[in-house]
Amino acid sequence: MEPSDTSLDTVLDAWHLPEDRPLSRIDDFVLRVTESKSDGPRVHHLTEVRGGAGVVLATQLARAARLPLLYVVSDADVARQAVADARFHWTLLEPDAPDRAKPVALIPPDESPYTELYPDRKALMLQAASLARLAQFDAPRVFVTPASALVR
């Protein structure tokens, strides 16, 4: 296999990077967020995060800020994958962390026409357990949930 003579500029041009927003590395963003001082809740918006980078960012941010972080994803399947990835990254970042500090997910029960008549007991118990973990003094640092769970 011969080395490619494609320059880095050609590769970057193919990515169509946004021109109206600054490009930032995960470590730089985490540092900027943790150094910002605010008395109230801190809200930071980040766009164009793709693949597993969002989970890496969430776990590093929760670890650096020492505060709980709510990570909202599009649906239940993405939430299941995100919490698995977050637990993996959390174990790499803090191998001695107790199980109580590891990421947790709140997954709503599947929607069906019979949900109101015959609710899924196992799904309801998992939801109750996740909400109880949030209410405890030592809540998990990363809490993953799909957007649909926020409106139920």
DAMOTA-V575355 format. One line per field, one symbol per residue. ss: DSSP state (a for helix, b for strand, c for the rest). psi: psi as a letter, one per 20 degrees, with the letter a starting at -180 (. if undefined). burial: # if it has 24 or more other C-alpha atoms within 12 Angstrom, else .. A space follows every 50 residues. Layout:
ss = ???
psi = ???
burial = ???
This chain:
ss = cccccccaaaaaaacccccccccccaaaaaaaaaaccccccccccccccc ccaaaaaaaaaaaaacccbbbbbccaaaaaaaaaaaaaaaaaacccccaa accbbbccccccccccccccaaaaaaaaaaaaaaaccccccbbbbbaaaa cc
psi = pqqqkprhhgghhiimqpijqqpqqghgggggghippqhaqppppprkpq cjhhggggghghghikqqppoprgrhghgggghgghhghghhgnhjqqhh iqqqqopqqqprijghgmqogghhhhgggghhhhirgmqqhpopqqhhhh i.
burial = ............................##..#................. ...############.#######.##.##########.##.......... #########....................##.##....########..#. ..
